[in-house]
Amino acid sequence: MPNSSSTTDRAPGRSLSGFIADQIEQLSRSQRDVAQYIVDHLDEAAFSTAEELARRANTSSSTVVRFSQALGFEGFPELQAAAREEYRRRPSEGGEGPTGPLFDLDQSAAEEVITADHADIAETALKLDRNQFQAAVQAIANADRVVVVGVDQMAFFASYMRHLLLLLDLRAEIVAGTSKEALGRIARIDGDTLVIALSAGRAHPLVTRTLKLSRHRGASTMAITDATLSDIGKLVDHKLWWSSSSPAYVRSHVGLLSLIQSLAHGVYSKDAATFDDRIKAYRLK
């Protein structure tokens, strides 16, 4: 049954995304997963079935229905109507390049994925705050030690980010699991450490615990996440968002990869001449 909230509580002209953000603290943990996914993938909420949306948000269709009712909608169709209303008011992005669509309307499966990746890069760039980005670059450049935390699918990107920072002769380590070595790196976090958490969807418990420990020890913290309403956003000093919408059976990571490379290049650009010598020396090892 719906709670005391109702769709009439949503002020005229108030977007569904904004309404969800206002209600996020009142939702259950599973409902928050749906909320985060809808806010960051409004097009999928607008045009997918409840079953399809549940699969992409890694939950059940019944949870999607209960989430709709928790917001005061009669069911998912009514919530979807609000999602479509907001989607139609947004500027058209739709995978168009400087001269028009990337592919014909009759796209193959591969072309659909590439089109979505193209749109993800554009949306990541459009929502990037220049001041927040520059502050993140400065935090990396100033850190005596950088610990990149990425678990499961994020482990690859944590390793790649470490590689880029090592090329700049920065002291960088990764935590990708609960091995003895990884836990030892977490235990050495202190006030001179910058902890960078990589997250897709709901943050892994190890990521959350590491960030809480880092705050307790006075370390600087940063999150790079595809969830606008992610709980780890409250635990960090710097937060960057990347778009991960894709018709594929896995998330698109092109936005994340672009941000990682941009951060490394931002640090490089602060002293390119010095870094060029370091990179040359690294390659000769």
C-alpha positions in Angstrom: 0.0 0.0 0.0 1.2 3.6 -0.6 2.5 5.5 2.4 1.1 8.9 3.4 3.1 10.6 0.7 1.2 11.1 -2.6 1.9 12.3 -6.1 0.1 15.5 -5.1 3.0 16.2 -2.8 5.1 16.8 -5.9 4.8 20.5 -6.7 3.7 21.4 -10.2 6.7 21.5 -12.5 8.8 19.6 -9.9 10.9 17.0 -11.7 10.7 13.3 -10.7 14.4 13.3 -10.1 14.2 16.1 -7.7 11.2 14.6 -5.9 13.1 11.3 -5.5 16.2 13.1 -4.1 13.9 14.8 -1.5 12.5 11.4 -0.4 15.7 9.3 -0.5 16.2 9.3 3.3 12.7 7.8 3.8 13.3 4.8 1.6 14.5 1.3 2.4 18.0 0.2 1.2 16.6 -1.8 -1.7 14.4 1.1 -2.7 17.3 3.4 -2.6 19.0 1.3 -5.2 16.0 1.8 -7.5 16.0 5.5 -6.7 19.7 5.9 -7.6 19.3 4.1 -10.8 16.3 6.0 -12.0 17.8 9.4 -11.2 20.9 8.5 -13.2 19.2 6.5 -16.0 15.9 8.4 -16.5 15.6 7.3 -20.1 15.5 3.7 -19.1 12.9 4.4 -16.4 10.8 6.2 -19.0 10.8 3.5 -21.6 11.6 0.2 -19.9 9.2 -2.3 -18.3 9.3 -2.7 -14.5 11.0 -6.1 -15.2 13.7 -4.6 -17.4 14.3 -1.7 -15.0 14.6 -4.2 -12.1 17.2 -6.3 -14.0 19.4 -3.2 -14.7 19.1 -2.0 -11.2 20.0 -5.5 -9.8 16.7 -5.8 -7.9 13.3 -7.4 -8.4 10.2 -6.0 -10.2 8.3 -6.2 -6.9 10.8 -3.8 -5.4 10.3 -1.4 -8.3 6.6 -1.5 -7.7 7.0 -1.0 -4.0 9.3 1.9 -4.6 6.7 3.5 -6.9 4.1 3.2 -4.2 6.5 4.5 -1.5 6.7 7.7 -3.5 2.9 7.9 -3.5 2.3 6.6 -7.1 -0.4 4.0 -7.6 2.1 1.8 -9.3 5.0 1.7 -11.8 3.0 3.0 -14.8 2.2 6.2 -13.0 5.9 6.7 -12.0 6.9 6.0 -15.5 4.6 8.7 -16.8 6.4 11.2 -14.6 9.7 9.9 -15.8 8.6 10.4 -19.4 7.4 13.9 -18.6 10.8 14.9 -17.3 12.6 13.1 -20.1 10.7 15.0 -22.8 11.6 18.3 -21.1 15.3 17.6 -21.2 17.5 18.8 -24.1 17.9 16.1 -26.7 21.2 14.3 -26.5 20.4 11.0 -28.2 23.8 10.1 -29.4 24.1 12.9 -32.0 27.5 14.0 -33.1 28.5 17.4 -34.7 26.9 16.4 -38.0 23.9 14.4 -36.7 23.2 10.8 -35.5 26.2 8.4 -35.3 24.3 5.7 -37.1 21.1 5.1 -39.1 17.9 4.6 -37.1 18.0 0.9 -37.9 21.0 0.3 -35.6 22.7 -3.1 -35.0 23.3 -4.3 -31.4 26.9 -3.1 -31.6 25.9 0.3 -32.9 23.4 0.7 -30.1 26.1 0.2 -27.6 28.5 2.6 -29.3 25.8 5.2 -29.5 25.1 4.8 -25.8 28.8 5.1 -25.0 28.9 8.3 -27.0 26.0 9.7 -25.1 27.6 8.7 -21.8 30.8 10.6 -22.5 28.7 13.7 -23.5 26.6 13.5 -20.3 29.6 12.9 -18.1 31.2 16.0 -19.6 28.1 18.1 -19.4 27.6 17.4 -15.6 31.3 17.8 -14.7 31.9 20.8 -12.4 35.2 22.4 -13.4 35.9 23.6 -9.8 35.2 20.2 -8.3 37.4 18.6 -11.0 40.3 21.0 -10.4 40.0 20.5 -6.6 40.3 16.7 -7.2 43.3 17.1 -9.4 45.0 19.3 -6.7 44.2 16.7 -4.1 46.0 14.0 -6.1 49.0 16.3 -6.8 49.3 17.2 -3.1 48.9 13.7 -1.7 52.0 12.0 -0.2 50.2 8.7 -0.8 47.2 7.7 -2.9 45.2 4.5 -2.2 42.7 3.6 -4.9 39.9 1.4 -3.7 38.0 -0.6 -6.4 36.3 -4.0 -5.8 34.9 -6.5 -8.3 34.4 -4.8 -11.7 36.1 -1.7 -10.4 39.3 -3.5 -9.6 40.5 -3.2 -13.2 40.0 0.6 -13.2 41.7 0.9 -9.8 44.7 -0.9 -11.3 44.7 1.3 -14.4 44.5 4.5 -12.3 47.4 3.3 -10.2 49.4 2.7 -13.4 48.7 6.2 -14.6 49.8 7.8 -11.3 52.9 5.6 -11.1 53.9 7.0 -14.5 53.9 10.4 -12.8 56.1 9.0 -10.0 53.3 9.3 -7.5 53.1 6.9 -4.6 50.0 5.0 -5.5 48.5 1.7 -4.2 45.3 -0.2 -4.8 42.8 -2.1 -2.6 40.8 -4.6 -4.6 39.8 -7.1 -2.0 40.4 -8.4 1.5 43.8 -10.0 1.1 46.4 -9.6 3.8 48.3 -7.1 1.7 45.1 -5.1 0.9 44.1 -4.9 4.5 47.6 -3.8 5.4 47.3 -0.9 3.0 44.0 0.1 4.6 45.6 -0.1 8.1 48.3 2.4 7.0 45.9 5.1 6.0 46.7 8.4 7.8 46.3 12.1 7.5 48.8 12.3 4.6 46.8 9.7 2.5 44.3 10.4 -0.3 41.8 7.6 -0.6 40.0 7.4 -4.0 36.9 5.1 -4.1 35.6 3.8 -7.4 32.0 2.7 -7.3 29.3 1.5 -9.7 25.8 1.3 -8.3 25.7 0.4 -4.6 29.1 0.8 -3.1 30.8 -2.4 -2.0 30.9 -2.7 1.9 34.7 -2.7 1.8 34.6 0.7 0.0 32.2 2.1 2.6 34.2 0.8 5.5 37.5 2.1 4.1 36.0 5.6 3.6 34.6 5.7 7.1 38.0 4.7 8.5 39.7 7.3 6.3 37.5 10.1 7.6 38.2 8.9 11.2 42.0 9.1 10.6 41.8 12.5 8.9 42.7 11.3 5.4 41.5 13.2 2.3 38.8 11.2 0.4 37.4 11.2 -3.1 34.6 9.2 -4.8 34.2 8.5 -8.5 30.7 7.0 -8.9 27.8 6.6 -11.3 25.2 7.0 -8.5 24.2 10.6 -7.9 22.5 9.7 -4.6 25.2 7.2 -3.5 25.7 7.0 0.3 29.5 7.3 -0.1 29.0 10.8 -1.4 28.4 11.8 2.2 31.8 10.3 3.2 34.1 12.1 0.8 35.7 15.5 0.3 35.6 15.3 -3.5 33.0 13.6 -5.7 32.9 13.1 -9.4 30.1 11.5 -11.4 30.1 9.4 -14.6 27.2 8.2 -16.7 26.9 4.5 -17.2 23.7 4.0 -19.3 23.9 1.2 -21.9 21.7 -1.2 -23.7 24.3 -3.9 -23.0 24.0 -6.5 -20.2 26.8 -4.6 -18.3 27.2 -0.9 -17.4 29.1 1.4 -19.8 32.5 2.4 -18.3 33.7 4.8 -20.9 32.7 7.8 -18.7 34.7 6.4 -15.7 37.7 5.6 -17.9 37.6 9.2 -19.3 37.5 10.7 -15.9 40.4 8.6 -14.7 42.5 9.6 -17.6 41.5 13.3 -17.3 42.5 13.4 -13.6 45.9 11.9 -14.4 46.4 14.3 -17.3 45.3 17.2 -15.1 48.1 16.3 -12.6 50.5 15.9 -15.5 49.6 19.3 -16.9 50.6 21.0 -13.7 54.3 20.3 -14.4 54.5 18.7 -17.8 58.3 19.2 -18.2 59.2 17.5 -15.0 56.7 14.7 -15.6 58.0 14.0 -19.1 61.4 13.2 -17.6 59.8 10.9 -15.0 57.8 9.1 -17.7 60.8 8.6 -19.8 62.8 7.2 -16.9 59.8 4.9 -16.1 59.7 3.5 -19.6 63.5 2.7 -19.5 63.2 0.6 -16.4 
